Amino acid sequence: MKLLSNKPLLAITLAITTLSAHAQDVAPHASATMQLSPIEVRGTAEPGYTAKRAATATKTDTPIMETPFSIQVVTQELLQDQQAYRLEDAIKNVSGIQSLPVPWSAAYETLQARGFTTEPFRDGTRILFLTVPLANADQVEVLKGPAAIQYGRVEPGGMVNVVTKKPLADASYSLEQQLGSYSFSRTTADLTGPLNQDRTWLYRLNVENLDKKGFVDYTFDKRIFIAPSLTYRPTPATSITLSYEHRDEKELGGVGVPAVGSSPAPVPISSFYGEPGMNQHFMASALNLKGEHRFNDQWTVRGGIGAYRGDYKYANIQGYALTGSSLNRWGLSSNFDKRDTDDAFIDMQGKFEAWGMKHTVLIGTDYHRYTNTSNWYGYGFVPDIDINNPVYGALDTSAFQNGTPDSFYLRKDKWNGIYFQDQATIADKWHFLLGGRYDKTQMYSGYDDIFGSAGAAASLATAAAAGKSKTEKQFSPKAGVSFQAYPWLAVYGSYSQSFGGSANTGLTKAGDTLDPESAQQFEVGTKAEFFDGKLSATVALYDLTKKNIVTADIDNPGFSLAIGEARSRGIEFDVSGKISAALSLTASYANNNVLITKSNNGDEGKHLANAPKHSGSVWLKYDAASAGLQGLSLGGGVFAASQVQGDNANTFQMAGYARVDAYAAYKFRVSGQRLTAQLNINNMANRVYYPSAQGAMAVIPAEPRMLTASLKADF
């Protein structure tokens, strides 16, 4: 399937745009007395800062109060108030979750949950290697702990799921322009509504044009993102949605600063240690078809297929050692890196009463295929650079980027899973969950370079011929119970296991493949609602252990062992909602103690890198209408974290920080149209801090003071 051509993109764009114009004529004639159908067509997001329901934890429409796991939701209103356009802007409001930008790209982002790296999902489907644009995000749901039962191989700390905007039955159009520091410009559009009088055909179109320079010298990020979707509802019990996403991104990222001794080097955070002009280009498209049919009030079937096609072209320089003030660097370039996935799922949900209990049963199966073919040029050393006085141009970047590839890589994965889950309720107070998943994964990977070919030309064919295959199988159980003593108070406990988020690569000295990673978690907590359900809070205590982490075989260099282990224990607190009619709040705190418990290199007892022991946030919003200032709202907050280790050996550290953000917005009307003018200031005190590192040669500075002004029109 070819998804990267601009011709289908142009055709879809023109068609949807034309239909949206036609929809303006259709909508006024729709019946004002039309009854809501069993499959309700509405936005996922709820108004305010708190959400009552989230499907990420169970794949069923279960109230959060009845779910025996910690799940937090960053709502659409909070995303808008904070002018969030990337995942790190959203998850900063959730306890125990951090964003770890990579040093060599502005288009990549790694997430960390309860101390362990994880990957983002969009509508329950994993996203490969790139940041997730929030232009079509309805809300962001964060499930803490292992999520293997519903989603297969997922890292055990948790998962971040971006729930996208769906076509709506009522016409709505909005356009927003943002301008900010460092030549930041972002234009977004959101159009939705019915395409016919009966409202059986609905559409939505989300578009983003991002153009910004980084605070690091020479860096930039330019992205075009378009996401049309179409929903067909032939009967009240049936809904089919076709959605498409396309991104075209060109960028140059900073490479961070090196550590000197136990701290980041005392150089300006704007320092750039790559090479100007070593730009990267990413194109990716995703096509998804999902459907749902209700046979009756008890049984519903859902299914979907999806395809992702990514074409990445890399060119970057990174440091590998520091000698005095001279940064020793290496570089790589790739003009062919294709990463494709195909996904499919089908499940059946049933609701019935049996044995004195109300049951919600889910049975399903899914399939995931991933293929990566790539070539590389470079890997070698490039001229050093002085970190105090960087001078560029010693490297012929054009020749470097257009060199003959000397390395090739092939990877093919096939994942199959079968899962079941029963949620049982007794007396409307006891809520039990019992489920499990069986996974079978088949992996094949091959690598070839000019060195391995004994001087002969390397190729993708020789990489494929030299590849090794591996099959892994595992059953992952999950169980939980929640006791809702009162409608506003529940206590819960749960146990879950998970299958490693990715295959353990490498071989033992005996030539055996490595056992897969696994994890188990115990969690207890309480959930409460206050002020008639307008404010919700969760307190969770957990103990999470990750096993079979790959470590180098000290006695046999070049080989590996799957003997590593790390443990994360802690307490997390999240609260969100309304304190009064005028005051909204979201706040979080996490005490995560993440330690290496088994290793063969002397790291036992040391803290995992980039995992702060203490972190938290407080954000308040005041609606001034109660004071007679209709349309005005003011807000602000503090985001903080304690010291973190820069590497697993704990050889250097990044100091703790606290930063202050603020915003003001004013809603008004002009010629009957609703407008919102808004100003956001992040890192008001222009605090210099380093929240994460990707090794001692790539300590990542945080964004300095950032002002963003926006004007949004709703029609």
Secondary structure, 3 states (H helix, E strand, C coil): CCCCCHHHHHHHHHHHHHHHHHHHHHHHHCCCCCCCCCCCCCCCCCCCCCCCECCCCCCCCCEHHHCCCCEEEECHHHHHHCCCCCHHHHHCCCCCEEEEECCCCCCCEEEEECCEEECEEECCEECCCCCCCCCCEEEEEEEECCCHHHHCCCCCCEEEEEEECCCCCCCEEEEEEEEECCCEEEEEEEEEEECCCCCCEEEEEEEEEEEEECCCCCCEEEEEEEEEEEEECCCCCEEEEEEEEEEEEEEECCCCECEECCEECCCCCCCCCCCCCCCEEEEEEEEEEEEEEECCCCEEEEEEEEEEEEEEEEEEEEEEEEECCEEEEEEEEEEEEEEEEEEEEEEEEEEEEECCEEEEEEEEEEEEEEEEEEEEEEEEEEEEEECCCCCCCCCCHHHHHCCCCCEEEEEEEEEEEEEEEEEEEECCCEEEEEEEEEEEEEEEEEEEECCCCCCCCCCHHHHHHCCEEEEEEEEEEEEEEEEEEECCEEEEEEEEEEECCCCCCCECCCCCECCCCEEEEEEEEEEEEECCCCEEEEEEEEEEEEEEEEEECCCCCCCEEEEEEEEEEEEEEEEEEECCCCEEEEEEEEEEEEEEEECCCCCCCCECCCCCCEEEEEEEEEEHHHHCCCCEEEEEEEEEECCEECCCCCCCEECCEEEEEEEEEEEEEECCEEEEEEEEEECCCCCCCCCEECCCCCEECCCCCEEEEEEEEEC
